[in-house]
Amino acid sequence: MRKRSIKDILTSPLLMTIYTVILLFVFLLFRFKTDEGIVVNSLEEKNNSFWSCEYDFFRGDKKADMKGKGDNLFISVLSESGEINIKVEDKNGNKLLDQTVSDHLIDNESMDIFNVKVPPEVKVSVKGKNHKGDFKISYRDLKDFSKESKEGIFLYGETHDYNGIKKIEADLWGKYYKEYGMRNLFIEYSYVDAQFLNIWMKSDDDKILNELFKDYEKTLAYSEENINFFKEIKEKYPETVFYGTDLCHTYKTGGKRYLKYLEENGKVGTDDYNKAVEDINQGKKYYEDDENPETYRENIMVKKFVEEYEKLEDKRIVGIYGTAHVLPYSDDYYCEGPCMAKQLDKKYGNILNIEDLCTLEKYPGYKDSEYRYYK
């Protein structure tokens, strides 16, 4: 057997493969290495009050000095893999936020949202550890809000089956109700549902409420927690007025029942009756549309929200919706188009405030930001 020479060994297929891998690694290292670390396929936009970056791979540190007129920094992070840490400090080095995101909960990705009360100037640092995804950081230059304010939209997102979320929402509404005299509560229910709820608020029993939730059996809306949420609203905050801006999911049951109620009370042809008919027809179309039902629904929710809001004399409202509808800086993840809040942001951006209640509950250290405009 012939003894292999050093040349043969050094030029063997195995070592040649290893050489290629090493050279490729070195090439990629120098090709994508920057002063901020290694960033692959990056698309970045940055100015004084806004900073966004999307990438396939990020390992390193990015920093920015940010300035804005608002007193709140809005941060959203999309994670597909790896880990990312975001720190926010004031000019004196006082830490305002130090949060790491690494969980990928839904379809191997997660969206986390933070709202941080900040001064006009902050230092932001972002550290990635083999992270794939994006982040968006911006000052929200909102109008000051107080008891004397004439308008303000406060949208809160929930994961519908998140344990304990309805109690958080009831307490939250109580603060607006008692301390700021707000009475208008927008909800992810239909016009018909909201009208039934408003009638029930003035009734002596729970017959209407029980019938309403019987319509929602075998859905996420049907739960003791949801029922108790409305009961607590009625008991503690009896002047609450509900506004439903979803389409009518229960057009076969609740829709027919409400039309019958109106007919029995001589209200055929009234604005109330016509809106109920429209609500029911929208529900029918949604369930008959095989192509883009979710996009249709999202646009209907925007349309009805604007219609109800523009009619109000007191334009200070709280809205409680599924998180999918209130993530303003991403396209809706289940339909082809921008979510409700993103569309509303174009019209009401200077008075629109958004919170993801489940994120705040998940990271309780920043839960005090719920009421940041009142401090």
N, C-alpha and C positions, 0 to 999 in steps of 0.2 A: 504493500500500500504506500502510495507516494505521500511523503510528508508535505503538508500545506505550507506554502511560503507566507511570510508576513504580508506580502502584497495581495495574495489570494484572500487572506483573512480580512484585510482592510477593505477589499472590494467585494466582499461576499454580499449577496442579496439582502440578508438580514441587516448588516451594518449600513448598507446603502439606504435602506428604509429608515433606519434610525437617524442617519445623517439628514435625510430629507425632512423628517419630522422636526428635528432640532433647528434646521435652517428655516423651516416654515414658522416655527414658534418665534425665532429671533426676528424674522421679517414682520410678523404680526405685532410683536412687542414694539418694534421701532415704528411700524406703520401707524399704529393706533395710540401709542404712548404719547401723552401730553404732560404739561406741568400739573394737570389735575389728575393724572393717573392714566388708566387705559380705558378708552371710550370707543366702542364700535358702532358704526352706523348711527351717529348722533345727529339729531335735528334740534337746535337750541335757539331760543328767542329770549332776549333779555333787555330790559330798560330799567329805569329807576324804580318803578312801582310794580313791574311784572317780570316773572322769570319762569320759563318753561323749558323742559328738556325731555326728549324721547330718544331711546337708544335700545340696541339689542344686547349690549353688555357694558357695564360700568363698574370699574373697580378703582377707587381713588377718592379724592376730595375736591369738591367744588365750593366756591365761596362767592358771596355777593353782598354789597352794601345796598340796602334798599330804602327808599323814601316814599312816603305817600301822605295824602291829605286825611285819609281815614284813620280810625283808631283800631282797625281790625285787619289781621293778615289771614287770608283764606289760603289753605294748603290742601291739595288733593294729590294722592299718591296711588298709582296703579302698579301693582307688583305681579309679575308672572313667574319670576324665580329670583333666588338670591335674597339679599337683605339691603335695606337702605335706612340710614339714620338722618334725621333732620333736626338741626339745632337753631334756635332763634335767641339772640341776645340783644339787649339794648346797648347804647354807646358805651356804658360803663361796665359792660361785661356781665350784667345781671341776666341770668338764664330765664327765658320766658317759655321756651319749649325745648324738650329733648326727647324725641320719640323715635323708636325703631319699629319699622314695619317689615315683617318677614313671613307672615302667614299668607297662604294662597288658598282661600276658602271655597270659592265658587268657580267651577270650570278651570281650576288650576291658576286662578288669579284672584286678586282682591283689590278693592277700592277703599281707601281710607281717607277721611276728610277731617280736617282740624280747622277750627277758627280760634285765633289767638289774639287777645287784647294786647295791643302794642303801641308804643309812642311813634311819632312821625318818622324816626330813623331807627333802623335795626341792622344787625349783622346776621346773615343767614349762612349756614354751612351745611352741605349735603355730602354724606359719606356713603359710597356704594361698596358692597361686598359681593362681587359677581352678580350684580343686579340687572335684571331685564325688566323694562317697564317705562314709566315716565313720572314726572312730577310737575305740578303747576303751583306757583306761589304768587299771590297778588294782594295788593292792598285793596280793600273794599271801601271806596270813597262814598260812604253812605251819609245821608242827611242825619243830623242830630235828632234823636227821638226822645220825647219826654211826654209828660201828661198833657202838655199844650200842643203837641204835634197833631196835625190834621190827617196825616197819612203814614202808612207803614205796613209792609207785608212781611210776615215772619213765617216762613215755611219750615216745617219739621218733618224729617223722614224717619220711617220706622221699618223694621223687618216685621212683617205682619204677625208671625208666630213667635216673636222674641219674648221670652218669659219676663213678665214684669213691666213691659214697655208701656202698657196702657195706664198704669199707676203713675209712671213718670209723666205721661202726657196730661193726665188729670191735674196733677200738682202744678205742672207748667202753665196750663190754662188758668188755674186758680190765681197764679201770680199776676198774669195780665189782667184778669177779671177784677181782682180786688185792688191792686195797687195802681192800675192805669185805666180802670173803668172801661175796658174793652168788652164788647159783647158779641162780636161777629166771628164765628168759628167755621172755617171752610174745611170740608172733610171729603175723603175719597169714597163718597157714596153718591147715589144719583139724586137728581132733583126730587123725584118721587119719595125716595127714602128720607131726605131732609125735611120735606113737607110733613111726612108722617111723624118724624121726630119732634118737629115744632108743635104739632097738635098734641102729641103725647106729653110734652113738657107742661101743658096746661090741664092735663087730665088727672083724675084721682086714682087711676090704677095703671097696671102695666100691660093691659091687653094689646094695645097698639105696638108696643115695643116687642112683646113676645111674638106677635104675628110677623113683624118685620124680620126678626132673626130666624124664625122658622123658615122663611123664604131662603135663608142663606145656609141651611143645613148642608153639611158635607163640603163646605168651603172654609177658607182661612178666616173669613169674617165671623163664622159661627163659633163663639167660645164664651165661656163664663166671664173671662177677663174683659172682652169687648162689651158684653151686656152690663157688667158692673161699672165700666167706664161711663156709660151713658147714665146709669142710675146715680153715680156720684155727681155728674154734671148737674142733673136735675135737682138733687138734694142740696148741693153746696152753691151752685151758680145758676139759679133758676131763670135769670134773664138772658141766658145764652140763646142766640139765634143761630141755627145751623144752615149752612149753604152747601148743597151737594153739587159737585161739578163733574162727577163721573157720568157715564151713560147708564141706562137702566138695565142692569144685569137680571133683574127679576121681573121683566116685562110680562111674563106669563102669569105671574102671581100677584106681586105687589103692585105692578103697573095697573092691572085690571081692577084690583081692589081700590086703588086710589081714584081711578076714573069713576067707579061706581059711587064712591063717597062724594065726589064732586057733583055727579048727576043727581044724587039724592038730596043734595043741598042747593040745587038750582044754580049751579055754576058752569053749566055747559056754555062754551063760547067765550068764557072769560080768559084773561091772560094766563091765569093759573092752569086752566084746563088745556089750553093750547100748548103750554110748555110741557105739561105732562105727556101729551100726545107725542110731541117732538122727542122727549126723553125716551119714551117707549119705542118709537121708530128707530132711534139711534141704537138702542139695545138690540133690536131685531137685526139691523144691518151688520152690527159687530159680529154677531154669532152666525150670520149667513155668509160673511166675507171670508173666502178661502185663501186670499192672496196676502193682504196686508192689514189684518184686523187690528193689530196692536198699534200700527202707525195711525190708523183711522181713530182709534180710541184716544191716543195721546193728543191728537189735534183737536178732538172734541173737548177734551178736558181743558185745553188752553182756551178754546172759544168760550166755553161756559164760564170759566174762571173770569175772563175779561168782562163778559156780559154782566155777571153778578157783581163784580167789584166796581164797575163803572156806575152802577145804579146806586151805590151806597152813599149816604151822606157822611157817615163816619167811616172814613177809609183807612182805619187801623184794624187789621185783621190778622188772625193766626190761622195757618193751614196745616193740617196733619194728613200726610200722604205716605204711600210706600216709597222707600228710598229710591227705587228705580225712577220715580217721577221727579225727584228733587236733587239730582246730581247735575248741577248747572254746567260744568265744564267738561262733560263727556257726552257723546251720543248715547241715547237710551240703549241699554245693552240687550233689549229684547225686541226692538222694532227698528225699522229702517228710517231713522230720523232723530232729530234732537228731542230730548225729553221735555216735559212740561216746563220745568223751571228754567231750562236753557232758553226756551222760547219766550217765557215771561221776562227773563233778564233783559231782553232787547227792548222791551216796552217799559219796564219798571225798575231797571237796573239801579237807579239811585235811591230807591226805597226798599229794595228787595234784600232780605236776609235769609240765609239758608243754614240749617243745622242738620246733621245726621245724628239723631238721638241714640241710635245703637252704637255708633262709634264713640260718642261721649260717655255712654254707659260702660263701654268696653275699656276706655281709658279715663277713669273717674278723676284723675288729677287735673283734667282740663274741662270738667263738667261745669265749672263756674262761668264758662264763656257763654252759656245759654242766655244770660241776662246782661251781656256786656254793655249794651247801649244805655243801661240805666244806672251805671256806676259813676 
